[in-house]
Structures are given as structure tokens and as C-alpha cells.
């Protein structure tokens, strides 16, 4: 079938997005282990200062051109939301397994739909409202408020999802009027620069293993971001978006391999509810757009 051909833009886009989410979850695994040896500020600095260096190498003398934007404040806000998402998620990894944290963070597409209705005035029908409520129910299954499993740390992935939603809505508002490298450059400058200011107050001397992991966090995270951009520039968003949920599978895999953390039954059920609701909302959005 032509759609499954490796020359097909749809197939290439799907492969790029699956590679991207696999790399993101691998970066999270390194960040989880790194967080036991150095401060959160150092983990975030490695992630975004590393991205800044790599993007500057890619842009070289063209960097000033990519910095030209009519949406400077929104670019800064978007960068700060990306930093907030990473800070919340890396904090969550100190107290939760990769699968649990990733499942709750996967609420982001649902929150994007809600924010798009409130901020951008996009219409939400009763079926999509049902999908949103189902996803929130799935998150409650994982978090389980009122039980011994719940703690205040269970809310960190939800904070990450809220920041991702804010970042995505800002991106949607700006639209495709700028180069894909522009937000990456601003993210590196804003987040990397901010962490350079904070870092001296939270510096913990890393050993060689920690230094290598910091390099991995920066390079893998940037590679994952570039793969995601490549996916959405190669194939329609309606084709590649559902495959971002493959990140939940890879997060579970890395959690088992590196930390011997197996998600419990309720986490698996909640994750399935969130993924099913997310795919349903995506399906409704795709039909509405068509």
C-alpha cells in the first residue's frame, strides 16, 4: 500500500514522531537518574544550555535572522512555559516512575482543547466534552486522591501538562509565520540564560558519570525536539499527532530497564483511559477541521 511506503510523507512523519517521543522519554530517564546526583537547576541547565549550543551550531551566522520576530513577548512566554513544563516533570520524576508521570503529563492534548476554546474561541461539542471528562477521570485513577497512594508530589506532572498546554496554545496563536528554528533558538536563549543565572546558587559538583548524563540530557533533548519539528513539517499534524502517545510505551520500557519500576494495574488502566480519550478528542478535532 502506498501509505505504508517509506517514501510516503505520512510514514516518514510517523517514524520521526515515534523516534522523537522515544528520545524524549530516554532523556527523561537520564534526567531522573541525574536528579539523584545534582540539583534540579543543573538538570535544567544541561537541558536548555545544551540546546542553545546545538542550535547555535546549526544556525551559525544566520542566528540574528532567526531572532527577528514580531512576537517577542510571546516567544519569551512560550520559552518560560517550556521551562516550567520541564521543571515540573523532572521534579515529578524524583517521586514517581516514568510511566506514572508520563501518563498524567499526557493530559496536555486535552488541556490544549480546553484552552483553545477559552482563549482562541474554538468550539467544543458535547462529544469532545465527554472525551475531556474521560481523560480527567483517567488522571484521577492514576493520582488517586484520598488514598495512601496520593501525595502532593502526584500533582507535579499535572503542572507539566498545564505548562505544555500554555506553550502549545501560544504556538497555535503565533501560527506558522516564522522559521521552526526561531522558537528553538529563543527557548535556548531564555531558558539556558535564566538557568545560567540561577545555577551558581544550586551548584553541586558532579562526578564524571553525572557530567556524561548532563551531556546526554542536552543532546538527546535537542535531538528529540528537532525530530518532532521534522515530523510535523513532513506529514500533516492529523496523521502524526496520535503517535505521540507511543511515548507512554517507551517511558514504561525505560522505567523497567533502568529503574525496575513496573506500573501497577491502576496506572495502566488510567493511562489507557487518557490515551483513548485523547485519541477520541483528536478524532473529533480532525473531523471538525475536515
C-alpha positions as CSV (number, residue, x, y, z in Angstrom):
1,X,0.0,0.0,0.0
2,X,1.3,3.4,-0.9
3,X,0.5,4.9,2.5
4,X,2.9,2.5,4.2
5,X,5.7,3.1,1.8
6,X,8.9,4.5,3.4
7,X,8.8,7.2,0.7
8,X,5.4,8.3,1.9
9,X,5.4,11.6,3.8
10,X,2.9,10.2,6.2
11,X,5.0,7.2,7.0
12,X,8.1,9.3,7.4
13,X,6.3,11.7,9.7
14,X,5.1,8.9,11.9
15,X,8.6,7.4,12.1
16,X,10.0,10.8,13.0
17,X,7.4,11.4,15.8
18,X,7.9,8.0,17.2
19,X,11.7,8.5,17.3
20,X,11.1,11.9,18.9
21,X,8.9,10.6,21.8
22,X,11.3,7.7,22.3
23,X,14.2,10.1,22.6
24,X,12.2,12.4,24.9
25,X,11.4,9.5,27.3
26,X,15.1,8.4,27.2
27,X,16.1,12.0,28.1
28,X,13.6,11.8,31.0
29,X,15.2,8.5,32.2
30,X,18.7,10.2,32.2
31,X,17.2,13.3,34.0
32,X,15.6,11.0,36.6
33,X,18.9,9.4,37.4
34,X,20.8,12.7,37.1
35,X,18.4,14.3,39.6
36,X,19.7,12.0,42.3
37,X,23.2,13.3,41.9
38,X,22.9,17.0,41.2
39,X,20.4,19.8,41.7
40,X,17.3,20.3,39.6
41,X,18.8,23.6,38.4
42,X,21.8,21.7,36.9
43,X,19.5,19.2,35.1
44,X,17.5,22.1,33.6
45,X,20.7,23.9,32.7
46,X,22.1,20.9,30.9
47,X,18.8,20.5,29.0
48,X,18.5,24.1,27.7
49,X,22.0,25.4,27.6
50,X,22.9,22.2,25.7
51,X,20.1,23.0,23.3
52,X,21.3,26.6,22.9
53,X,24.8,25.4,21.9
54,X,23.5,22.9,19.4
55,X,21.0,25.3,17.8
56,X,23.7,28.0,17.5
57,X,26.0,25.4,15.8
58,X,23.1,24.7,13.3
59,X,22.2,28.4,12.8
60,X,25.8,29.8,12.9
61,X,25.8,33.2,11.2
62,X,22.1,33.0,10.4
63,X,21.2,33.2,14.1
64,X,20.4,37.0,14.1
65,X,18.0,36.4,11.2
66,X,16.1,33.7,13.2
67,X,15.9,36.0,16.2
68,X,13.9,38.5,14.2
69,X,10.2,38.1,15.3
70,X,7.1,40.2,15.6
71,X,6.1,38.1,18.6
72,X,9.0,38.7,21.0
73,X,6.9,38.7,24.2
74,X,5.0,35.5,23.1
75,X,8.3,33.9,22.3
76,X,9.6,34.6,25.7
77,X,6.4,33.4,27.4
78,X,6.4,30.2,25.3
79,X,10.0,29.6,26.3
80,X,9.2,30.1,30.0
81,X,6.3,27.7,29.7
82,X,8.6,25.1,28.2
83,X,11.0,25.6,31.1
84,X,8.1,25.3,33.6
85,X,7.0,22.0,31.9
86,X,10.4,20.5,32.2
87,X,10.9,21.7,35.8
88,X,7.6,20.2,36.9
89,X,8.2,16.9,35.1
90,X,11.8,16.5,36.3
91,X,10.6,17.2,39.9
92,X,7.9,14.6,39.5
93,X,10.5,12.0,38.4
94,X,12.1,12.3,41.9
95,X,8.9,10.8,43.4
96,X,7.2,8.8,40.6
97,X,8.0,6.3,38.0
98,X,8.5,7.3,34.4
99,X,5.2,5.6,33.3
100,X,3.1,7.3,36.0
101,X,4.5,10.8,35.4
102,X,4.2,10.5,31.6
103,X,0.6,9.2,31.7
104,X,-0.6,12.3,33.7
105,X,1.5,14.6,31.6
106,X,-0.3,13.1,28.6
107,X,-3.3,15.1,29.7
108,X,-1.7,18.0,27.8
109,X,-3.7,17.5,24.5
110,X,-7.0,17.5,26.5
111,X,-6.0,20.8,28.3
112,X,-5.0,22.3,24.9
113,X,-8.5,21.6,23.6
114,X,-10.0,23.3,26.7
115,X,-7.6,26.3,26.4
116,X,-8.3,26.7,22.7
117,X,-12.0,27.0,23.5
118,X,-11.5,29.6,26.3
119,X,-8.6,31.7,24.8
120,X,-9.0,31.2,21.0
121,X,-12.8,30.8,20.9
122,X,-12.7,27.4,19.3
123,X,-15.9,25.4,19.6
124,X,-16.2,22.3,21.8
125,X,-19.1,20.0,21.2
126,X,-20.7,17.6,23.7
127,X,-18.7,14.6,22.4
128,X,-15.4,16.4,22.9
129,X,-16.5,17.4,26.4
130,X,-17.2,13.8,27.1
131,X,-13.6,12.9,25.9
132,X,-12.2,15.6,28.2
133,X,-14.0,14.4,31.2
134,X,-13.0,10.8,30.5
135,X,-9.3,11.9,30.3
136,X,-9.6,13.7,33.6
137,X,-11.2,10.6,35.1
138,X,-8.2,8.6,33.9
139,X,-5.8,11.0,35.6
140,X,-7.7,10.7,38.8
141,X,-7.3,6.9,38.6
142,X,-3.6,7.3,38.4
143,X,-3.3,10.1,41.0
144,X,-5.9,8.5,43.3
145,X,-6.7,11.5,45.6
146,X,-7.9,10.4,49.1
147,X,-5.8,7.2,49.1
148,X,-2.4,6.3,50.6
149,X,-1.0,6.4,47.0
150,X,-1.7,10.2,46.7
151,X,0.7,12.8,47.8
152,X,1.3,16.5,46.8
153,X,4.1,15.3,44.5
154,X,1.4,13.5,42.4
155,X,0.4,16.9,41.1
156,X,3.8,17.8,39.5
157,X,3.0,16.0,36.2
158,X,-0.3,17.9,36.1
159,X,1.6,21.1,36.4
160,X,3.8,20.0,33.5
161,X,0.7,19.3,31.4
162,X,-0.7,22.8,32.1
163,X,2.6,24.4,31.0
164,X,2.7,22.3,27.8
165,X,-0.9,23.4,27.1
166,X,0.1,27.0,27.6
167,X,3.1,26.6,25.3
168,X,1.1,24.9,22.6
169,X,-1.7,27.4,22.6
170,X,0.9,30.2,22.3
171,X,2.4,28.4,19.4
172,X,-1.0,28.0,17.8
173,X,-1.7,31.7,18.3
174,X,1.5,32.7,16.6
175,X,0.9,30.4,13.7
176,X,3.4,29.3,11.1
177,X,4.7,32.7,10.3
178,X,8.3,32.0,11.4
179,X,11.1,29.5,10.9
180,X,10.9,26.4,13.0
181,X,14.4,27.2,14.4
182,X,13.2,30.6,15.8
183,X,11.3,29.1,18.9
184,X,14.2,26.6,19.4
185,X,16.7,29.5,19.5
186,X,14.6,31.6,21.8
187,X,14.0,28.6,24.1
188,X,17.7,28.0,24.4
189,X,18.5,31.7,25.0
190,X,15.7,32.3,27.5
191,X,15.8,29.0,29.4
192,X,19.5,28.5,29.1
193,X,20.3,32.1,30.0
194,X,17.9,32.0,33.0
195,X,19.4,28.8,34.3
196,X,22.9,30.2,34.0
197,X,21.8,33.0,36.4
198,X,20.3,30.5,38.8
199,X,23.0,27.8,38.6
200,X,25.6,29.3,40.9
201,X,23.2,29.2,43.9
202,X,22.4,25.5,43.4
203,X,25.7,24.1,42.0
204,X,26.6,20.6,43.2
205,X,30.0,19.3,42.0
206,X,29.2,16.5,39.5
207,X,31.4,13.4,39.0
208,X,32.3,12.2,35.6
209,X,29.2,10.0,35.3
210,X,27.0,13.0,36.1
211,X,28.8,15.1,33.5
212,X,28.2,12.4,30.9
213,X,24.5,12.3,31.8
214,X,24.3,16.1,31.6
215,X,25.7,15.9,28.1
216,X,23.1,13.2,27.2
217,X,20.2,15.2,28.6
218,X,21.2,18.3,26.5
219,X,21.9,16.4,23.3
220,X,19.1,13.9,23.4
221,X,16.5,16.5,24.4
222,X,17.6,18.8,21.5
223,X,17.6,15.8,19.0
224,X,14.1,14.9,20.2
225,X,12.9,18.4,19.7
226,X,14.3,18.6,16.2
227,X,12.8,15.2,15.3
228,X,9.4,16.5,16.4
229,X,9.7,19.5,14.2
230,X,10.8,17.3,11.3
231,X,7.7,15.1,11.9
232,X,5.2,18.0,11.8
233,X,7.0,19.5,8.7
234,X,6.9,16.2,6.9
235,X,3.4,15.0,7.4
236,X,0.0,16.6,8.4
237,X,-0.5,17.1,12.2
238,X,-3.7,15.0,12.0
239,X,-1.5,12.0,10.9
240,X,1.4,12.2,13.4
241,X,-0.4,13.6,16.5
242,X,-1.9,10.3,17.7
243,X,1.5,8.6,17.6
244,X,2.9,10.9,20.3
245,X,1.2,8.5,22.8
246,X,3.9,6.0,21.9
247,X,5.9,7.9,24.4
248,X,4.0,6.3,27.2
249,X,5.2,2.9,25.9
250,X,8.8,3.9,25.7
251,X,8.6,5.6,29.1
252,X,7.3,2.4,30.6
253,X,10.1,0.5,28.8
254,X,12.9,2.7,30.1
255,X,11.4,2.6,33.6
256,X,11.5,-1.1,33.6
257,X,15.0,-1.4,32.1
258,X,16.8,1.3,34.1
259,X,14.9,1.5,37.4
260,X,13.0,-1.8,37.6
261,X,9.8,0.3,38.0
262,X,6.7,-1.6,36.8
263,X,3.4,0.4,36.6
264,X,0.7,-1.0,38.8
265,X,-2.7,-2.1,37.4
266,X,-4.5,1.2,38.2
267,X,-1.8,3.2,36.5
268,X,-2.2,1.0,33.4
269,X,-6.0,1.4,33.4
270,X,-5.7,5.2,33.9
271,X,-3.2,5.5,31.2
272,X,-5.4,3.6,28.8
273,X,-8.4,5.9,29.6
274,X,-6.3,9.0,29.0
275,X,-4.9,7.7,25.7
276,X,-8.3,6.6,24.5
277,X,-9.9,9.9,25.4
278,X,-7.0,11.8,23.8
279,X,-7.4,9.8,20.5
280,X,-11.1,10.4,20.6
281,X,-10.7,14.2,21.1
282,X,-8.1,14.2,18.3
283,X,-10.6,12.3,16.0
284,X,-13.3,14.8,16.7
285,X,-11.0,17.8,16.0
286,X,-9.9,16.1,12.8
287,X,-13.5,15.6,11.6
288,X,-14.4,19.2,12.6
289,X,-11.4,20.6,10.6
290,X,-12.3,18.4,7.6
